[in-house]
Amino acid sequence: MSPRLILSLILLVALGTFALQNTAVLKVSFLFWSFQISQALLIILCGAVGIVLGLLFSLSLKLKKKSHD
């Protein structure tokens, strides 16, 4: 297994553990919206958004590097 995959798995387990330990319901207000959501769900959603943004950033760097070659 590559070190990057091992680190990713460790971070994923840590995120899941952190989310499961924080299950309170929170009121979230953003601009004109206001809603209640489980803190665990919010943590998981934020983690998922971070993963997607990281993958998109990585992909854009690879495409730029490939176009320069």
C-alpha positions in Angstrom: 0.0 0.0 0.0 1.2 3.5 -0.8 1.9 5.9 2.1 -0.7 8.3 0.5 -3.4 5.7 0.7 -2.6 4.8 4.2 -2.6 8.4 5.3 -6.0 8.9 3.6 -7.5 5.9 5.3 -6.2 7.1 8.7 -7.7 10.5 8.1 -11.0 9.0 7.0 -11.2 6.9 10.1 -10.4 9.9 12.3 -13.1 12.0 10.6 -15.6 9.2 11.1 -14.7 8.7 14.7 -14.9 12.5 15.3 -18.3 12.7 13.7 -19.7 9.8 15.7 -18.6 11.4 18.9 -20.4 14.7 18.1 -24.0 13.9 17.5 -25.7 17.0 18.9 -28.2 18.9 16.7 -27.0 22.3 15.6 -28.8 25.3 14.2 -26.9 26.5 11.1 -27.6 29.9 9.6 -26.1 31.0 6.3 -27.2 34.1 4.5 -31.0 33.8 4.2 -31.1 30.1 5.2 -31.5 28.6 8.6 -31.8 24.9 9.4 -31.1 22.3 12.0 -28.7 19.5 11.3 -26.9 16.8 13.2 -23.3 17.8 14.0 -22.1 14.4 12.8 -23.7 14.9 9.4 -22.3 18.4 9.1 -18.8 17.1 9.9 -19.1 14.4 7.3 -20.5 16.8 4.7 -17.7 19.3 5.3 -15.2 16.4 5.0 -16.8 15.2 1.7 -16.7 18.8 0.3 -13.0 19.0 1.3 -12.2 15.7 -0.4 -14.0 16.7 -3.6 -12.3 20.1 -3.7 -8.9 18.4 -3.1 -9.5 16.0 -5.9 -10.6 18.8 -8.3 -7.5 20.8 -7.4 -5.2 17.8 -7.9 -6.9 17.1 -11.3 -6.5 20.6 -12.5 -2.8 20.6 -11.6 -2.3 17.3 -13.4 -4.1 18.7 -16.5 -1.9 21.8 -16.5 1.2 19.8 -16.1 0.1 17.5 -18.9 -0.7 20.4 -21.3 2.8 22.0 -20.7 4.5 18.7 -21.7 
